[in-house]
Amino acid sequence: MKFVIIGLSVTSSWGNGHATTYRALLKELNAMGHDILFLEKDVPWYAPHRDMPNPDFCQIGLYKTNEELKTSYKEEIEKADVVIVGSYVQQGVEVGNWAIETATGVTAFYDIDTPVTLAKLERKDYEYLDRDIISKYDLYLSFSGGPILRHLEEHYGSPMARALYCSVDPDLYYPEDRPEKWKMGYLGTYSDDRQPTVQELLNKPAAQFPSEKFVVAGPQYPEDFPWSKNVERIDHLPPAKHRDFYNSQEFTLNVTRDDMIKAGYSPSVRLFEAAACGVPIISDYWDGIHSIFKEEKEILIARSSKEVEKYFRSISEEERKQIGEKARQKVLKSHTAQARAKELVNYVKEVLKPSEKV
């Protein structure tokens, strides 16, 4: 099939998690024999930070204005079997309506930010999606599963809402035998809603284990935040260094945005990346996490610093490695980019032939 995707970015991973998600998914679609054109707005904050300007799994089209998009790529949209518009595309409602009106194939909205999107809709913030356009897309692909899918269909009128969770590329994320530099690390851009959990589940335990080293990687943290003396800060960690980062930890911390906790069933890409590396994960709790990993068998859940400290003291090295390996096997079975690509193709077939099993 011919796919045209209008997304936030695939060429630059700077300050966004969309690029790595698109890269993994499109790589596998390409491996399945599908033809892909990715269109993204040429904006000044990504232009100097393009860490993949010419991917080998898709064609790239850059546009500076919506008029240029409509003029230069109208024929491509018309001829495509599948047209996907992603979340956080600038003027996304205008772009989406044009794509829907122009396309002759299946149209889909790919929401990499579902809980945030729905919170914005409730506030009547229509930055890239409004209520009316949801019913016009043939398919709503959601980063969140569970009850939110029915809500999208019954409350917002989506003809078909399906979960398309984030995923991981196992060619890029895998275990490596290297010295463990840190007792525990966390990878994530600063956000007001996550920081109290980072404080509780990493910074406080770090203070109780002064002889161990901890690390927090990601931009935009306040310079005056009172980190424990044994917490190292890395401002920006490009994707090429993620595998090394995870494999240098005994445990890795997963912290979830408030909107995603409220929605539930919203695993982050960092969760799958760490698991693919075989690193045991300590995570905050959210509804649906047990549908992804089995607690204490494949993941460790912590609600307080005391629970983190208990894990550090009570889990043997053998148990630690078993938890990491079991999570890795779960990811390889169900959460690779190849699995997501197959799911996407099946959803498209479901739109085309709704009465047939796919």
N, C-alpha and C positions, 0 to 999 in steps of 0.2 A: 504494500500500500504506500501511497504518498502522504506523508505527514507534513503539515506546516504548523509550527508552534510559535506563537508570539508570547515571549516570556520576559521576565525581569532581566536575566542575564545568564548566559552560558559561558561567555568569554572571560568573565571576571568573578572571582570568588571573594573579592574584597568587600567586607562588611555585610555579606548576605550568605544564607545557606541554600539559596535556590540553585546556584551554579553547580554545586556538587551533586545535588539531586538530579538535575537535568542531565548532567554528563553521564552519570551511571545509567540512567534510564535510556537515553538516546543511544548510547554505546551498544546496549543489548538489542534495542529495536533494529539498529543497523546490522548487527550480527545475525538477526533473524531474516534479513533481506529487504527490510523496508527502507524507503528513501525519505530523508528528513531535511527540511529547511527550517532553520531557527532564526526568527526575526527578533531583534532587540533594539531598543532605542539607544542611540549613541549619545551618552551623557558624560559630562566632564569628570564625574567622580569615579567612573569605571574605566574611562579611556586610558589613564596612565597606569592602571593596575590590572591589565589583561594578562592573566597567567596562562590562558589557553586561547589565544587569538584565532587560531586556525585548527579546530578539532578535526580529526580524520574520520569521525563518525557522522558528520552532518555538514551541510552547507550553512554559511552564516550570511545573514543580510542585516546590515545596520541602517537605521533610518533616523533622521534628526527631527522630523515633524510627522504628525499624523497624515498630513497631506502627501508627504513623500511616501509614507507607507501605503496609502491608498492608490497612489499613482503607479508606484514601482512594482507592487506585488499583487495587484488585483487579479491578474491572470493566474498566478500561483495559487491564490486562495480558491479561485473558481475551479481549478483542476484537481485540487487535493481531495483525497479520499477522506482524510480526517483533518480538521482544523481545531487546534487547541489554543485557548487564550489563558494565560496564567495569572495568578494573583499578583498584586502590586505592580502590574503594568500601568504606566502613566496614562491618564485619561482612559482607563480600562473599560468604562461603560461605553464610551464613544467607539473605541477600537472593537469591543465585543459586538456591538450592534452592527457595525460595518461588516465584520467577519461573518456574522450570522446571515445577514442579507446577501452577501456576496457568495458565500460557500454553497456548493451543490452536494457536498458530502456530509459526513457526520460532524457536528460541532460540539465541543466540550469546553467546560471551564475547569482548569486544574488549580485547585485551591491548596497551596502549600502552607496556608495560614488559616485553616478553617475556623478555629475558635476565635481568633482575632477578627476575622472577616465577619462572623456572626455578631460579635460584640459591636463592631462598627455599624452594622446594619441596624441593630437595636437603637443605636444613638443617631440614626439617620445620617451617618457618615458614609457617603457613597463615593469614596476615593477611587475605587476600581471595580465596584460591583454595586448594583442596586437591586431592589426587590423584583422589579419588572423583568429584568434580563434573565433572571434565574430560570424562569419557565420557558425562555426561548432557546436556551442551550439544550441539545439532545441529551447531554450527559453531564453530570456534576461529579468530578473526580475529587475526592476529599482526603486530606491528610489525616482526618479523624474518622474513626469508625464508630461502631456502637449505635446508641439511640439517636445520635445527631443526624444520621442518614435518613431516618424516617421523618425527623423534624424538617429536613430540607425538602422532602417530597410533600409532606402534608401541610406544612406551614408556609413554605415559600413556593410551592408548585413545581419543583423540579420533576421532569418526567422520569428521571432515573438518577439516583444518587448512589454512588458506589465508593467504597474505601480504596484508595490507592496510597497506602502508607509510604513513607520514605523508605529507602533501602540502602544497601551497601554494595560496593564493588569488591568482591573477595580477591581480585587480582591486585588491589591496592591496599587492602586491610587484611593482615594475617599475622600470626604470632611470629616473633623473632626472639632468639635467645640473646639477650643483652643485659648488662648490669642494670639493676633497679635503682634509679637515682632518687626516686621519691616514694614515700609511703603511700601517698594518695595525691591525685591531681584532678583538676577540673578545667574543662575547655568550654568557654562560652563568652560571648560579648556581654558586657555589663548591662544589667537592667534593674530598675528599682524593685520590681516584684520578685526577682530571683535572689537578690543580694542577701536578704535576711536568712534564706536557706543556706546560701554559701557560707555565711557567717556561722550559722548553727552547726552545719554538718562538716565543715572543713576548718574554718579558722579557730573555732573553739577547741575541737579535738587536737589541732596542731599545738595549741598552747599546753595541752596536757601531755604531749609527747615531744618535749623540747629537743631530744636527741635525734629525732627523725626529721626528714625534709619533706615539705609539701610544695605544691605548685599550682598557680592559677594562671591560665593563658587566655588572652582575649583583650580586645581594645575597649576604651572608653570608661575604664574604672577611675574613680576619683583619686587624684594623686595623694590626698591626705587620709585615705582609708586606713584605719589602724590594723594592718595585718600583723599576725604573730611574727616574731623575728625569724622563724624557720619556714616562712611561706615565701617562695620565690615567685616573682611576677614576670610573665612574658607578654609583651604588649600585643604582638600579632604573630600568629602561627599559621603559615600557609598550609593548604591541604597536603602538599608534598611532604610535610613534616609531621602530619598527624599520626601516622603509623609508629614512627619512632617515639613520639610523645607517649602514646598509650602503652607501648611495650617497655617503657622505662618506669612504670608504676607498679606497685603491688596491688593497689586498688584504684579505681577511677570513680569519680563522683558524677552522678547525673542529677541535674536540677531542672525543674519544669516550670514554664511560664504559668502565671495565674490563670489566664484564659484557657490554657490547655488542661490545667488541673480541673477547672470547672466543667469543661466539655468531656473530659475522660477520653480514653481510647485514642490517645494522641502521642505515640512514641516518637521521640526525636531521632534525627539521623545520627547524632552523637552516640545514642544508645546502641545502635546497630554497629557503628564503626568500632566502638570499644569492644563489644562482644565478639566481633569478627576477629579481633586481635587476641582473643582469649584472655582478656584482662577482667577479673571479677569486678562487677559493678555494684556500688552502693547507691541506691536511688531514693528520692523522696517518693511518697505514695500518691497514686492517682487511680481512679476507677478504670479498670481495663488492663492495668499492668499485668495482672495474672493471666490474661488471655495471650500475652506475649511471652512472658517468662514465668517459670515456677519459682515461687519464693523459697529462699534458702537452698534450693537445688541449682537454680540457674541465675538467680539475682538475690541481692540482699537489700531489704527495705529498712530505711532508718527514718524515724520521726524526731529524733533528738540527738544531741552530741553524745549523750551517754550510750545510746545504741551503737553509734559509730565506734566509740571507744571499746565497747564490749566486743565488737567484731574483731578489732585489732588484737585484743588480748586472747580471745577464745578460739579463733579459727586457726587450725593447723596449716602448715604449708601445703600438705597434701590436699586438704579440703579446699583451700584457696584455689589451687590449680584445677581441681575437679569442677568447681563452680564456673570458673572461666571457660573450661573446655566444653561443658554442657551447654552454656549459653552460645558458644561458637557453633556447635552442631545445630542448635535450633535456628540460628541465623542462616546458616548454609542451606538448611532445608526449606525455610519459609520466607526469608527476608532479604534475599539478594536482588540486585537490579534485574537479573534474568527472570526471576519469579514475578517481579512487578511488570516487566515488559509483556509477559504472557498474560497476566491479568488484564492489562490495558487492551490488548488485542481481543481478548475474549469479551470485554465490555463493549467494544466497538461492534463485534459480531452480534452481541445481544441487542444493541440498538437496531441493527440492520435486520435481524431476524428474531424478534422478541418471543416468538412462539416456539423456537427451537432451542434445545439445550446445547450449550457450547462447552 
